[in-house]
């Protein structure tokens, strides 16, 4: 799965209405960062860090250590690894919930 800007623009209904970050009043030259842009960048940065710091084996070992003996380790490692990646990709999407700020 490619969690790029196009993916999030299609995934988030009315994507141009949701912002991850707004510039401070003193940052007049900065434009607001769309939630779709932010989500794609975070996912890209996370992948870059994992690659450059060679974290794949560490992540896989941590996931593997959580699986009890006697269970389908390969399947569960794959599923948990997928959920780990999705948690990075989707971490801010709660911002589309209009009631988020009311909590």
Buried (B, 14 or more C-beta within 10 A) or exposed (E): EEBBBEBBBEBBEEBEEBBBEEEEEEEEEEEEBBBBBBBBBBBEEBEEEBEEEEEEEEBBEEBBEEBEEEEEEEEBBEEBBEEBBEEBBBBBBEBBEEEEEEE
